[in-house]
Amino acid sequence: MGAELERGHLFFCYRPRVDVQRATGLLDVQRFYMIMKPDGKRLFRRIIMGRKRLPDLAAHEREWAFVDRVSPDPVELEDELDPRSYRTRTRGPRVAAPARPAGESVYMIARHATHTHLAYVLELPNSPGPVQRDLRITDEASFVVTVRNPDADPGPRAGLPPARRPDYPETLSAEFTGRRFIELDPPEFLDYPGTEIVLVGATHDAERELGVRLRPQHRTPDSAAFFSELGMERDVHPLAPLTSGEWE
């Protein structure tokens, strides 16, 4: 049976490429985000997935990600997902379309045997569609998750540049004891921007595999925590990916 370390809400969203107003598939995606809201904390963590999708569960695929932003104020994170206009010297005016909500779930970080897992059960959309299939957001999943030692050599062209790596307090730095990767225990590693993690696809049946209860709630677009907790504006962000699973 898994030992619960943390639980809360996990949101998935994506932003289309610059000057793409309507995404039709993964090639149109600029960024794929996970946003975590742990229970009992006034804290929001935004994580960027490196290859703009979750790991394949059946293939036990590995995917790299990093903590991009942490804030007690959801408005700070949400505002950066709004549409943006800017000008470049070579191409003139450019427009970044607003991010789209693509999934809402409850999650748990749990220790299971010698590993730590990030597991979730989807609450919205009720039936995953093309968006979720392309981003590999299944209705339930568990991933083995590890944290990279920022002081270890990541190899050529791997990981974040040194200036973006986290500055952990001694209590967390001491957990590495010279290792390049360790379990995500405690989850407070994720409270530091620049934290790099690796997710490995583990299983679709997260609750049974880990012996835990994630307790998803029945959600509708009207009761979505995207709006009540994260503060996303309904009239700014296209909602079809969240409500019907269709690309937009």
C-alpha positions, 0 to 999 in steps of 0.5 A: 500500500502506498504512503500518501505524501501529498494530495490536491488538484492537478490542472492540465492546460496548453498554449498554442504556438505564436500566431496560431489562434486555433490548435488542431493537434500537438504540432500546434502546441507551444507549451503544455503545463501542469498546475498543482494546488496541494491541499492545505497549502496556499500554493500553486506550482506551474510545471512545464512538460518538456515534450508537450505530453505526458509519458506513455504508460504502456511503454513506460516512457520517460519525460522530463519536466521542470517547475516554472513558477510557484506562487501563493496567488493563483492570479499571478500564474493565471495572468501569464496564461492569458493572451499576449501581444508583443513586437519583434524586430524581424517579424513585427507584431506577434500574438500568443493565444490564451492557454486552453484548459485541457483537464482537471483532476485530483492527484496524490504523491505517494511513496510505494516500495522504493519509489515515489509516484505521482498519480491522478484521476481525471474529473474533467472532461467526463470523457477524454477526447482528441486533446487528451489522447494527443497529450496522453491525459488518460482518465487515470494514471500513475507515474514514477517520479524522481527529482534531479540533483541540480549540482550533478552534471546533466550532460551536454545540452541536458537540463536547465542552464545553471542560472535557472536551477533551484537553490534548495535549503540545506534540509533538502540539499542533504537528501541527495547525498551525492546521487543524481536522482532521488525520490520526490520525498518530501514533495516540497522540492516542487516548491522551488522554481527550477526543480527538474523532475523525470516522470516514467509511465507506470500504470493506468490503474493508479488506485489499485496499483498503489492501494490508495483512494484518490476520491475524485468529485463529480465535476461539470463545467459550471463547477470546475476548479479551473475557475473557482480555485485557479481563477481562469476567466471563462470568457478569455480561455476557449473551453472546448478542450475541457468540456468536450475534449476537442481541439481549439 
